[in-house]
Amino acid sequence: MKRLTLLKGLLFALFALALSTTQAMAKKKVIDKMYMFGFSASFKDSTVYFTDVQEVNNVWFDTKNKFLLGREFYSEQLKDFLSKKRQLPARTCVVMFDSKQKKAEKKLLKMKRLYTVKAKGKYEVQYLGPEDFKFKTLDLDFSEQ
């Protein structure tokens, strides 16, 4: 009886190990299209910047956590642009994203409302069009991991 219980426990542990290994391997993949926009603010002034929703091809996505991989590099692209092209150093930049364009646009509208209507003129809102700034696709290769 003890051997049967031990065997069941061992089989369960092996099954759990195999399942966790499979999940770890299957969680990172390339998505054909992702829609994202950038937002930038500074603690030194009241000007905030928004980019348009942009389609970015071949982005890496964590399917387990449903999160964009390399998002800090996309944010850094916006930060570098504002620092070098607009002479606006020390800005905090974030990237918002969704796999559906309508949902990304809805997130953008919600943030715009937060800084225009709800803020009642506290912020100066600037828009960066696609002719001003465009995200570049990152090549993140996880095959070595």
Solvent accessible surface area in square Angstrom, and as a share of the most:
residue,aa,sasa,rsa
1,M,189,0.84
2,K,178,0.75
3,R,206,0.75
4,L,93,0.46
5,T,90,0.52
6,L,133,0.66
7,L,95,0.47
8,K,127,0.54
9,G,41,0.39
10,L,100,0.50
11,L,103,0.51
12,F,146,0.61
13,A,56,0.43
14,L,98,0.49
15,F,133,0.55
16,A,44,0.34
17,L,113,0.56
18,A,58,0.45
19,L,87,0.43
20,S,59,0.38
21,T,66,0.38
22,T,82,0.48
23,Q,91,0.40
24,A,60,0.47
25,M,153,0.68
26,A,67,0.52
27,K,50,0.21
28,K,61,0.26
29,K,100,0.42
30,V,67,0.39
31,I,36,0.18
32,D,107,0.56
33,K,99,0.42
34,M,1,0.00
35,Y,26,0.10
36,M,0,0.00
37,F,0,0.00
38,G,0,0.00
39,F,16,0.07
40,S,0,0.00
41,A,25,0.20
42,S,18,0.12
43,F,197,0.82
44,K,172,0.73
45,D,68,0.35
46,S,55,0.35
47,T,20,0.12
48,V,2,0.01
49,Y,19,0.07
50,F,0,0.00
51,T,2,0.01
52,D,53,0.28
53,V,28,0.16
54,Q,8,0.03
55,E,75,0.34
56,V,4,0.03
57,N,73,0.37
58,N,81,0.42
59,V,1,0.00
60,W,42,0.15
61,F,30,0.12
62,D,9,0.05
63,T,46,0.27
64,K,126,0.54
65,N,96,0.49
66,K,147,0.62
67,F,83,0.35
68,L,0,0.00
69,L,27,0.14
70,G,8,0.07
71,R,89,0.32
72,E,98,0.44
73,F,103,0.43
74,Y,2,0.01
75,S,17,0.11
76,E,83,0.37
77,Q,37,0.16
78,L,0,0.00
79,K,74,0.31
80,D,55,0.29
81,F,30,0.12
82,L,0,0.00
83,S,42,0.27
84,K,143,0.61
85,K,140,0.59
86,R,91,0.33
87,Q,131,0.58
88,L,44,0.22
89,P,93,0.59
90,A,64,0.49
91,R,6,0.02
92,T,75,0.44
93,C,17,0.10
94,V,61,0.35
95,V,14,0.08
96,M,66,0.30
97,F,27,0.11
98,D,25,0.13
99,S,59,0.38
100,K,122,0.52
101,Q,87,0.39
102,K,162,0.69
103,K,115,0.49
104,A,0,0.00
105,E,66,0.30
106,K,149,0.63
107,K,73,0.31
108,L,13,0.06
109,L,95,0.47
110,K,144,0.61
111,M,32,0.14
112,K,45,0.19
113,R,121,0.44
114,L,91,0.46
115,Y,40,0.15
116,T,52,0.30
117,V,104,0.60
118,K,141,0.60
119,A,10,0.08
120,K,175,0.74
121,G,68,0.66
122,K,148,0.63
123,Y,87,0.33
124,E,94,0.42
125,V,28,0.16
126,Q,63,0.28
127,Y,110,0.42
128,L,0,0.00
129,G,12,0.11
130,P,76,0.48
131,E,144,0.65
132,D,55,0.29
133,F,14,0.06
134,K,110,0.47
135,F,11,0.04
136,K,145,0.61
137,T,69,0.40
138,L,37,0.18
139,D,132,0.69
140,L,36,0.18
141,D,93,0.48
142,F,49,0.20
143,S,91,0.59
144,E,161,0.72
145,Q,162,0.72
